[in-house]
Amino acid sequence: SGMASIRGQNPAKTIRLAYESSPDDARRQALYAESLLRGQFSGTLATPAARAKREAEALRLLTGLETRKLLPTAHSWAALARASLLSGATTAAMKANASCEAEAVRKTVCAWALHD
């Protein structure tokens, strides 16, 4: 699908614009949240405060999707596991990672979530 090709290129700006053009779309929310966690940021966007803000926003988006049972892919579960771990919610991170592994065709999709 189109979202998969966007992830392949991984331009954070393209993902953000896609999300902003349709912020209620579950796939775009999940992809945007993942980009907040995995994107390469520099300058003022690389500060601990800016990173903490991105992590909190990613967790907010992903937990909202999880609550409504709308996490669309194994990638989304991995992102939730990562955001949960970074927030100190270890039990939630392990649960999300287990959901990722249950859904993933390749377990490598989940590997980044619980490691640096």
Rosetta constraint file for C-alpha pairs under 8 A:
AtomPair CA 1 CA 5 HARMONIC 6.79 0.50
AtomPair CA 2 CA 6 HARMONIC 6.34 0.50
AtomPair CA 3 CA 7 HARMONIC 6.23 0.50
AtomPair CA 3 CA 27 HARMONIC 7.76 0.50
AtomPair CA 3 CA 28 HARMONIC 7.77 0.50
AtomPair CA 4 CA 8 HARMONIC 6.24 0.50
AtomPair CA 5 CA 9 HARMONIC 6.50 0.50
AtomPair CA 6 CA 10 HARMONIC 5.89 0.50
AtomPair CA 6 CA 11 HARMONIC 7.34 0.50
AtomPair CA 6 CA 14 HARMONIC 7.65 0.50
AtomPair CA 6 CA 15 HARMONIC 7.09 0.50
AtomPair CA 7 CA 11 HARMONIC 7.64 0.50
AtomPair CA 7 CA 15 HARMONIC 7.93 0.50
AtomPair CA 7 CA 31 HARMONIC 7.52 0.50
AtomPair CA 10 CA 14 HARMONIC 7.93 0.50
AtomPair CA 10 CA 15 HARMONIC 7.42 0.50
AtomPair CA 10 CA 35 HARMONIC 7.70 0.50
AtomPair CA 11 CA 15 HARMONIC 6.37 0.50
AtomPair CA 12 CA 16 HARMONIC 6.08 0.50
AtomPair CA 12 CA 32 HARMONIC 7.92 0.50
AtomPair CA 12 CA 35 HARMONIC 6.12 0.50
AtomPair CA 12 CA 36 HARMONIC 7.99 0.50
AtomPair CA 12 CA 39 HARMONIC 6.51 0.50
AtomPair CA 13 CA 17 HARMONIC 6.09 0.50
AtomPair CA 14 CA 18 HARMONIC 6.10 0.50
AtomPair CA 15 CA 19 HARMONIC 6.16 0.50
AtomPair CA 15 CA 28 HARMONIC 7.55 0.50
AtomPair CA 15 CA 31 HARMONIC 7.04 0.50
AtomPair CA 15 CA 32 HARMONIC 5.85 0.50
AtomPair CA 15 CA 35 HARMONIC 7.47 0.50
AtomPair CA 16 CA 20 HARMONIC 6.07 0.50
AtomPair CA 16 CA 32 HARMONIC 5.96 0.50
AtomPair CA 17 CA 21 HARMONIC 6.05 0.50
AtomPair CA 18 CA 22 HARMONIC 6.52 0.50
AtomPair CA 18 CA 28 HARMONIC 6.76 0.50
AtomPair CA 19 CA 23 HARMONIC 5.03 0.50
AtomPair CA 19 CA 25 HARMONIC 7.51 0.50
AtomPair CA 19 CA 28 HARMONIC 5.05 0.50
AtomPair CA 19 CA 29 HARMONIC 6.11 0.50
AtomPair CA 19 CA 32 HARMONIC 6.36 0.50
AtomPair CA 22 CA 28 HARMONIC 7.40 0.50
AtomPair CA 23 CA 28 HARMONIC 7.05 0.50
AtomPair CA 23 CA 29 HARMONIC 6.49 0.50
AtomPair CA 24 CA 28 HARMONIC 7.93 0.50
AtomPair CA 24 CA 29 HARMONIC 7.16 0.50
AtomPair CA 25 CA 29 HARMONIC 6.14 0.50
AtomPair CA 26 CA 30 HARMONIC 6.14 0.50
AtomPair CA 26 CA 65 HARMONIC 6.92 0.50
AtomPair CA 26 CA 70 HARMONIC 6.45 0.50
AtomPair CA 26 CA 71 HARMONIC 7.08 0.50
AtomPair CA 26 CA 72 HARMONIC 6.98 0.50
AtomPair CA 27 CA 31 HARMONIC 6.10 0.50
AtomPair CA 27 CA 71 HARMONIC 7.72 0.50
AtomPair CA 27 CA 72 HARMONIC 6.04 0.50
AtomPair CA 28 CA 32 HARMONIC 5.92 0.50
AtomPair CA 29 CA 33 HARMONIC 6.09 0.50
AtomPair CA 29 CA 61 HARMONIC 6.52 0.50
AtomPair CA 29 CA 62 HARMONIC 7.67 0.50
AtomPair CA 30 CA 34 HARMONIC 6.16 0.50
AtomPair CA 30 CA 61 HARMONIC 7.18 0.50
AtomPair CA 30 CA 62 HARMONIC 6.38 0.50
AtomPair CA 30 CA 65 HARMONIC 7.88 0.50
AtomPair CA 30 CA 71 HARMONIC 7.05 0.50
AtomPair CA 30 CA 72 HARMONIC 7.43 0.50
AtomPair CA 30 CA 76 HARMONIC 5.68 0.50
AtomPair CA 31 CA 35 HARMONIC 6.20 0.50
AtomPair CA 31 CA 76 HARMONIC 7.30 0.50
AtomPair CA 32 CA 36 HARMONIC 6.25 0.50
AtomPair CA 32 CA 58 HARMONIC 7.78 0.50
AtomPair CA 33 CA 37 HARMONIC 6.54 0.50
AtomPair CA 33 CA 57 HARMONIC 7.29 0.50
AtomPair CA 33 CA 58 HARMONIC 4.34 0.50
AtomPair CA 33 CA 59 HARMONIC 7.54 0.50
AtomPair CA 33 CA 61 HARMONIC 6.54 0.50
AtomPair CA 33 CA 62 HARMONIC 6.87 0.50
AtomPair CA 33 CA 79 HARMONIC 7.29 0.50
AtomPair CA 34 CA 38 HARMONIC 6.04 0.50
AtomPair CA 34 CA 39 HARMONIC 8.00 0.50
AtomPair CA 34 CA 58 HARMONIC 7.03 0.50
AtomPair CA 34 CA 75 HARMONIC 7.83 0.50
AtomPair CA 34 CA 76 HARMONIC 7.01 0.50
AtomPair CA 34 CA 79 HARMONIC 5.43 0.50
AtomPair CA 35 CA 39 HARMONIC 5.03 0.50
AtomPair CA 36 CA 54 HARMONIC 5.58 0.50
AtomPair CA 36 CA 55 HARMONIC 6.81 0.50
AtomPair CA 36 CA 58 HARMONIC 6.30 0.50
AtomPair CA 37 CA 54 HARMONIC 6.94 0.50
AtomPair CA 37 CA 55 HARMONIC 6.17 0.50
AtomPair CA 37 CA 58 HARMONIC 6.94 0.50
AtomPair CA 37 CA 79 HARMONIC 7.28 0.50
AtomPair CA 37 CA 82 HARMONIC 7.84 0.50
AtomPair CA 37 CA 83 HARMONIC 7.34 0.50
AtomPair CA 41 CA 45 HARMONIC 5.54 0.50
AtomPair CA 41 CA 46 HARMONIC 5.24 0.50
AtomPair CA 42 CA 46 HARMONIC 4.74 0.50
AtomPair CA 43 CA 47 HARMONIC 7.38 0.50
AtomPair CA 44 CA 50 HARMONIC 7.30 0.50
AtomPair CA 45 CA 50 HARMONIC 5.42 0.50
AtomPair CA 45 CA 51 HARMONIC 7.01 0.50
AtomPair CA 46 CA 50 HARMONIC 6.34 0.50
AtomPair CA 46 CA 51 HARMONIC 6.35 0.50
AtomPair CA 47 CA 51 HARMONIC 6.17 0.50
AtomPair CA 48 CA 52 HARMONIC 6.02 0.50
AtomPair CA 49 CA 53 HARMONIC 6.22 0.50
AtomPair CA 50 CA 54 HARMONIC 6.34 0.50
AtomPair CA 51 CA 55 HARMONIC 6.16 0.50
AtomPair CA 52 CA 56 HARMONIC 6.11 0.50
AtomPair CA 53 CA 57 HARMONIC 6.20 0.50
AtomPair CA 54 CA 58 HARMONIC 6.08 0.50
AtomPair CA 55 CA 59 HARMONIC 6.13 0.50
AtomPair CA 55 CA 83 HARMONIC 6.06 0.50
AtomPair CA 55 CA 86 HARMONIC 7.43 0.50
AtomPair CA 55 CA 87 HARMONIC 7.83 0.50
AtomPair CA 56 CA 60 HARMONIC 6.12 0.50
AtomPair CA 56 CA 83 HARMONIC 7.59 0.50
AtomPair CA 56 CA 87 HARMONIC 7.70 0.50
AtomPair CA 57 CA 61 HARMONIC 6.22 0.50
AtomPair CA 58 CA 62 HARMONIC 6.06 0.50
AtomPair CA 58 CA 80 HARMONIC 7.90 0.50
AtomPair CA 58 CA 83 HARMONIC 6.61 0.50
AtomPair CA 59 CA 63 HARMONIC 5.85 0.50
AtomPair CA 59 CA 80 HARMONIC 6.54 0.50
AtomPair CA 59 CA 83 HARMONIC 5.27 0.50
AtomPair CA 59 CA 84 HARMONIC 6.68 0.50
AtomPair CA 60 CA 64 HARMONIC 6.10 0.50
AtomPair CA 61 CA 65 HARMONIC 6.38 0.50
AtomPair CA 62 CA 66 HARMONIC 6.11 0.50
AtomPair CA 62 CA 71 HARMONIC 7.28 0.50
AtomPair CA 62 CA 76 HARMONIC 7.47 0.50
AtomPair CA 62 CA 79 HARMONIC 7.71 0.50
AtomPair CA 62 CA 80 HARMONIC 5.76 0.50
AtomPair CA 63 CA 67 HARMONIC 5.97 0.50
AtomPair CA 63 CA 80 HARMONIC 7.16 0.50
AtomPair CA 64 CA 68 HARMONIC 6.45 0.50
AtomPair CA 65 CA 69 HARMONIC 6.02 0.50
AtomPair CA 65 CA 70 HARMONIC 4.85 0.50
AtomPair CA 65 CA 71 HARMONIC 5.35 0.50
AtomPair CA 66 CA 70 HARMONIC 5.82 0.50
AtomPair CA 66 CA 71 HARMONIC 5.55 0.50
AtomPair CA 71 CA 76 HARMONIC 5.91 0.50
AtomPair CA 71 CA 77 HARMONIC 6.82 0.50
AtomPair CA 72 CA 76 HARMONIC 6.41 0.50
AtomPair CA 73 CA 77 HARMONIC 6.68 0.50
AtomPair CA 73 CA 100 HARMONIC 7.97 0.50
AtomPair CA 73 CA 103 HARMONIC 7.44 0.50
AtomPair CA 73 CA 104 HARMONIC 7.95 0.50
AtomPair CA 74 CA 78 HARMONIC 6.24 0.50
AtomPair CA 74 CA 99 HARMONIC 7.54 0.50
AtomPair CA 74 CA 100 HARMONIC 4.65 0.50
AtomPair CA 74 CA 101 HARMONIC 7.28 0.50
AtomPair CA 74 CA 103 HARMONIC 5.47 0.50
AtomPair CA 74 CA 104 HARMONIC 5.19 0.50
AtomPair CA 74 CA 109 HARMONIC 7.08 0.50
AtomPair CA 74 CA 110 HARMONIC 7.32 0.50
AtomPair CA 75 CA 79 HARMONIC 6.22 0.50
AtomPair CA 75 CA 100 HARMONIC 7.12 0.50
AtomPair CA 75 CA 109 HARMONIC 6.31 0.50
AtomPair CA 75 CA 110 HARMONIC 7.02 0.50
AtomPair CA 76 CA 80 HARMONIC 6.20 0.50
AtomPair CA 76 CA 100 HARMONIC 7.80 0.50
AtomPair CA 77 CA 81 HARMONIC 6.13 0.50
AtomPair CA 77 CA 96 HARMONIC 5.52 0.50
AtomPair CA 77 CA 97 HARMONIC 6.44 0.50
AtomPair CA 77 CA 99 HARMONIC 6.45 0.50
AtomPair CA 77 CA 100 HARMONIC 4.92 0.50
AtomPair CA 77 CA 110 HARMONIC 7.93 0.50
AtomPair CA 78 CA 82 HARMONIC 6.20 0.50
AtomPair CA 78 CA 96 HARMONIC 6.80 0.50
AtomPair CA 78 CA 97 HARMONIC 5.85 0.50
AtomPair CA 78 CA 100 HARMONIC 5.70 0.50
AtomPair CA 78 CA 109 HARMONIC 7.27 0.50
AtomPair CA 78 CA 110 HARMONIC 5.13 0.50
AtomPair CA 78 CA 111 HARMONIC 7.92 0.50
AtomPair CA 78 CA 112 HARMONIC 7.54 0.50
AtomPair CA 78 CA 113 HARMONIC 5.29 0.50
AtomPair CA 79 CA 83 HARMONIC 6.09 0.50
AtomPair CA 79 CA 113 HARMONIC 6.42 0.50
AtomPair CA 80 CA 84 HARMONIC 5.92 0.50
AtomPair CA 80 CA 93 HARMONIC 7.05 0.50
AtomPair CA 80 CA 96 HARMONIC 6.27 0.50
AtomPair CA 80 CA 97 HARMONIC 7.99 0.50
AtomPair CA 81 CA 85 HARMONIC 6.08 0.50
AtomPair CA 81 CA 92 HARMONIC 7.01 0.50
AtomPair CA 81 CA 93 HARMONIC 4.08 0.50
AtomPair CA 81 CA 94 HARMONIC 6.67 0.50
AtomPair CA 81 CA 95 HARMONIC 7.55 0.50
AtomPair CA 81 CA 96 HARMONIC 4.91 0.50
AtomPair CA 81 CA 97 HARMONIC 5.35 0.50
AtomPair CA 81 CA 113 HARMONIC 5.72 0.50
AtomPair CA 81 CA 114 HARMONIC 7.02 0.50
AtomPair CA 82 CA 86 HARMONIC 6.16 0.50
AtomPair CA 82 CA 93 HARMONIC 6.61 0.50
AtomPair CA 82 CA 112 HARMONIC 7.80 0.50
AtomPair CA 82 CA 113 HARMONIC 4.41 0.50
AtomPair CA 82 CA 114 HARMONIC 6.01 0.50
AtomPair CA 83 CA 87 HARMONIC 6.24 0.50
AtomPair CA 83 CA 93 HARMONIC 7.68 0.50
AtomPair CA 84 CA 88 HARMONIC 6.40 0.50
AtomPair CA 84 CA 89 HARMONIC 5.07 0.50
AtomPair CA 84 CA 90 HARMONIC 6.68 0.50
AtomPair CA 84 CA 92 HARMONIC 6.14 0.50
AtomPair CA 84 CA 93 HARMONIC 4.97 0.50
AtomPair CA 85 CA 89 HARMONIC 5.38 0.50
AtomPair CA 85 CA 90 HARMONIC 5.27 0.50
AtomPair CA 85 CA 92 HARMONIC 7.66 0.50
AtomPair CA 85 CA 93 HARMONIC 5.22 0.50
AtomPair CA 85 CA 114 HARMONIC 7.03 0.50
AtomPair CA 89 CA 93 HARMONIC 6.20 0.50
AtomPair CA 90 CA 94 HARMONIC 6.23 0.50
AtomPair CA 91 CA 95 HARMONIC 6.26 0.50
AtomPair CA 92 CA 96 HARMONIC 6.10 0.50
AtomPair CA 93 CA 97 HARMONIC 6.04 0.50
AtomPair CA 93 CA 114 HARMONIC 7.75 0.50
AtomPair CA 94 CA 98 HARMONIC 6.17 0.50
AtomPair CA 95 CA 99 HARMONIC 6.38 0.50
AtomPair CA 96 CA 100 HARMONIC 6.19 0.50
AtomPair CA 97 CA 101 HARMONIC 6.24 0.50
AtomPair CA 97 CA 110 HARMONIC 6.66 0.50
AtomPair CA 97 CA 113 HARMONIC 7.28 0.50
AtomPair CA 97 CA 114 HARMONIC 7.87 0.50
AtomPair CA 98 CA 102 HARMONIC 6.15 0.50
AtomPair CA 99 CA 103 HARMONIC 6.23 0.50
AtomPair CA 100 CA 104 HARMONIC 5.81 0.50
AtomPair CA 100 CA 109 HARMONIC 7.93 0.50
AtomPair CA 100 CA 110 HARMONIC 6.02 0.50
AtomPair CA 101 CA 107 HARMONIC 5.79 0.50
AtomPair CA 101 CA 110 HARMONIC 6.39 0.50
AtomPair CA 104 CA 109 HARMONIC 6.71 0.50
AtomPair CA 104 CA 110 HARMONIC 7.57 0.50
AtomPair CA 107 CA 111 HARMONIC 6.73 0.50
AtomPair CA 108 CA 112 HARMONIC 7.66 0.50
AtomPair CA 111 CA 115 HARMONIC 7.14 0.50
AtomPair CA 112 CA 116 HARMONIC 7.19 0.50
